[in-house]
């Protein structure tokens, strides 16, 4: 059974995420593909606490409410 993640190019998704983070003024230095498995996972890596706070603030902005709370992505 095919899932949505089977149809999305992980490299393209990684670059789209990197671009969106850059537009928000956030940098994930370790952002990249997780080549360790067949699932097309994206490794968000580790970030400093100030970057985590910036990300949380951006997600709390009204336009970030595209997904209801507690939605599994």
C-alpha positions in Angstrom: 0.0 0.0 0.0 1.5 3.3 -1.1 1.6 6.2 1.4 1.9 9.9 0.7 5.6 9.7 1.8 6.2 7.2 -1.0 5.3 9.9 -3.6 7.4 12.8 -2.2 11.0 13.1 -3.1 13.0 13.3 0.2 15.6 15.6 -1.3 13.0 18.0 -2.6 11.3 18.0 0.8 14.5 18.7 2.6 15.3 21.7 0.3 11.7 23.0 0.6 12.0 22.8 4.4 15.5 24.4 4.4 14.1 27.3 2.3 11.1 27.8 4.6 13.3 27.8 7.6 15.6 30.3 6.0 12.7 32.6 5.2 11.8 32.4 8.8 15.3 33.3 9.8 16.0 29.8 11.3 19.0 27.6 10.4 19.2 23.9 11.2 22.9 23.3 10.6 22.4 19.5 10.5 19.3 19.4 8.3 19.7 16.7 5.7 18.6 13.3 4.4 18.7 10.3 6.8 20.3 7.8 4.5 20.1 5.0 7.0 16.8 3.4 5.9 14.2 2.9 3.3 11.7 5.4 4.6 12.9 8.7 3.1 13.4 10.3 6.5 14.7 13.8 7.0 17.2 14.4 9.8 16.4 17.6 11.5 19.6 17.3 13.6 20.4 19.1 16.7 19.9 22.9 17.3 20.9 25.3 20.0 18.2 26.3 22.6 17.8 29.8 21.1 17.0 28.2 17.7 14.5 25.9 19.3 12.8 29.0 20.9 12.8 30.8 17.5 11.1 27.7 15.9 8.5 27.5 18.7 7.7 31.2 18.3 7.3 30.8 14.5 5.0 27.8 15.0 2.9 29.7 17.4 2.3 32.5 14.9 -1.3 32.5 13.5 -0.3 31.5 9.9 1.3 28.4 11.3 -2.1 26.9 12.3 -2.3 24.9 9.1 -2.5 21.7 11.2 -4.8 21.2 14.2 -2.9 20.6 17.5 -1.7 17.1 18.1 -1.9 16.2 14.5 0.5 13.3 13.6 2.4 14.3 10.5 
